[in-house]
Amino acid sequence: MSRPRGAGQVEPTMPVAAVARRLGVAPSTLRTWDRRYGLGPSRHTGGKHRRYCAADIGRLELMQRALLRGASTAEAARYALQQIPKSSGSAPQAPPQPLPPPAEQLTAAQNGAAARRLRSAAVALDGRAVQQTLDDAIGAAGVIDAWEGVISPVLDACGAGWPGTPAGVEVHALLAESVLTAVVRATPVLEHPRNQRPVLLSRAPEEPDPLPLHVLAAGLAGRRIGCQLFGLPLPGPALSAAVRRSSPAAVVLWADHGGKADPALFPEVSRGGLRSRLFAVGDGWRGPALPERVELLPGLRMATDRIEYVLVGK
């Protein structure tokens, strides 16, 4: 089937199943790339039919080449859209720019430089430079990658003290406040989340650090998973009341310090026959024995992936 392009000209198009076979990927992968990165067909036919033109397929082939070089999915998608913008009518014969370097090399270099800039700006108490560095890191890699590769290592090093550097409580306070501001700013407000009921996020009452929970909320929001976040730790009765009133699809409790989190929180949360999925996230849950229904997710990246899969699939 083809579409008119002009007098005497037609542009061949292909359905999603044919494009998936050509590229060797699942049709669901193409739909995900369309939804997340805008790499879908430029035009739709009537109803729900989706037809890919030559430029659309060219973008996908460029994305695959970048992925084979080791780029992340987001980096590969940006590269493909730069080479063949959506307004372009046809694919170029050869890409005008080189493929991005392997993701491991690119990420290590970027993370190291960003971490050094962040540390220097924090020690100088230069709040503007701290915010700019955080925004750049999050914008380049996303909240989860920026947290793991740049932000968390600098916060940990600051908390431990930097030899020969006047890094005191004031430096850590500036960093923590700036990180919270940057992460909240990077969290999209979802008008139409993919999950019908929210994910309730809270930290264990003994957990002192709220930042990872905000990072998790931002990571889920980036995948269009709606959340109800309680940044302040709620005591058991208040948390149970919040769960009963909001009927969340999942309840996530964060704890990261010393294995001191109380697993009795989960039975209290699930009283009254509540069927929400229950997740314990963070190393603070490694010590105590968790109830059978509770799934342990040690890290934020694993939690983001798993919660998305359980609620809406991938």
Buried (B, 14 or more C-beta within 10 A) or exposed (E): EEEEEEEEEEBEBBBBEBBBEEBEBEBEBBBBBBEBBEBBBBEEEEEEEBBBBBBBBBBBBBBBBBBEBBBBBBBBBBBBBEBBEEEBEEBEEEBEEEBBBEBEEBBEEBBEEBBEBBBBBBBEEBBEBBBBBBBBBBEBBBBBBBBBBBBBBBBEBBEEEBEEBEBEEEBBEBBBEBBBBBBEEBBEEBEEBBBEBBBBBBBBBEBEBBBBBBBBBBBBBBBBBBBBBBBEBBEBEBBBEBBEEBEBBBBBBBBBBEEEBBBEBBBBBBEEEBEBBBBBBBBBBBEBEBBEEBBBBBBBBEBBBBBBEBBBEE
